[in-house]
Amino acid sequence: MADHRESGWYIITPEMLDTSRGQAPAPPNEPRHQDEPRGCLFALSQPPLMIFLSVIGVLLLMAAVHDLFLL
């Protein structure tokens, strides 16, 4: 019979399923507000990302105008 490691099958033991920790986790450095919304649009509200996307948008717009009117 083939070894279980060769076939990709593994035996899960109860020790592997135990996710409890001996100590309490350290508190975070910054308090996180639960009422602050987090989601996909939160990243778009960051100024560096908006500057980067604006530069890329202007470059694409300039390339489109060049292709349409100058070629």
C-alpha positions, 0 to 999 in steps of 0.5 A: 500500500502506498504511503499516505504522504505520497498520495497527498492524503494526511491524517488530521489528529485532534492536536492539529485541530486545537487552536487554543493558545496558552496565553491571551493575545497581545492587545493591538497597538491602535484601538480599532473602532467597531463602528468604522466601516471597512470594505472594498471602497475603504481602500479607494479613500486612501490619498496615495492610491487615488493619486496613483490611479489619477496618474494612470488615468491621465496617462491613459486619457493622453494616449487615447487622445493622441491615438484619436486626434494625432494619428 
